[in-house]
Amino acid sequence: MNRRVIFLFTFLLTVYAGINIYIGWHVTEWFKLVGVSFSPWAFWVPFGLIAYGYILGRVPLPHAIKPAGRLLKIVGAYYIFIMETGLILFLLEDLIGLVPRIAGWNIDDYSIYAGSIVMGALALLFIVGSRNAWSPIVRTYELPIDKSAGENGQREWTVAVASDIHLGNIVGRRHLRRLLKRVNEMQPDLILLPGDVIDDSIEPFIRNRMGELLGQLKAKHGVLAVLGNHEYYGGHIDSYIEQMNAIGIQVLRDESVKVADAITVVGRKDKTAEGGPFGGREVIGDLLGGLDHNKPIIVLDHQPTKFAEAAEAGADVLLSGHTHRGQFAPNHLFTRRLFELDWGYMRKEAMHVVVSSGFGSWGPAIRIGSRSEIIRLEIKLLP
């Protein structure tokens, strides 16, 4: 490990510790002002475990205490939301608090009321965010494509799209049942899963037999998927693909499939494959080069990048996810800057682009300024 990496790691660890000490100090000061008695040890030790829980929960543990590690990781995941939102709210409290300090007013009174407002706001946002994460909605996009379905081809297609399901220790069978219900009610012609079906590790997917439920997704012409960055992070790609094949879901890795001799679906490896030991991924122009461009081409690419290249290569529809639209505000301000389109619909030349905020959640199952969603595409072709 070189000095630059050591310095960066130390810097980030120091900043993270500083943020949590700042939040913890605010909470303890508010406790004192409202008359809540507590032992510093009884507060700071559990607080520290929770603050570092998402990291500590990833440490390999003996089988007998693995459930405790999973619980710590789940609690730590939810704390990510508390930390980010709490930091913003407490900074705002301190900034506004400069007014009574300068005016010479009783700062304790202000701190009691302001602290109570912050605590109440955190609780309210937690409740609203949980609702947004666990109550999926269906968004419909009508996509006319100026290509023929052929003499006997199907002109109108209903395609269900669910990206970023993130099946794991937090998003599990209950949320998966919501997906099954809403998608199967559509009676879609085709179902597409643009990556991050699992959340890193495949272990909870297998342990909780989520494949049994996922395999109940029904469409006239089947279910197709691609890999997302989290499938690569988990390091169990071969096992994951084996699980998916067993339930009848084909995972495309820089491959194309012709559906009902009417539509071609192209599935790209995730952008993560461009670096490290994953063997790279093909250029979009090469993937689409030998295809029949007289018929519609749908491209699945987990991360929403390089729209112009896909449009130039002849794609008619590009489907992505990955961004979660920041998942909770104000993260959407960053995803909006990072990506040409971080959520919703746009037209790139003749190509339709749809980026989903995702069905599941990374880290805490909390969404502020975004919703858990399923995409319904109504594709209409020429006679």
Secondary structure, DSSP 8 states (H G I E B T S, - for coil): --HHHHHHHHHHHHHHHHHHHHHHHHHHHHHHHHT----HHHHHHHHHHHHTHHHHTTS---GGGHHHHHHHHHHHHHHHHHHHHHHHHHHHHHHHTHHHHHHT--HHHHHHHHHHHHHHHHHHHHHHHHHHHHS-EEEEEEEEEEEE--TT---EEEEEE-----BTTTB-HHHHHHHHHHHHHH--SEEEE-S--B-S-SHHHHHTTHHHHHTT---TT-EEEE--HHHHHHT-HHHHHHHHHHTTEEEESSEEEEETTTEEEEE---GGGGSGGG-----HHHHHHTS-TTS-EEEE-SS---HHHHHHHT-SEEEE--SGGGSBTTTHHHHHHHSS-SSEEEEETTEEEEE---SS-SSSS--BS---EEEEEEEEEE-
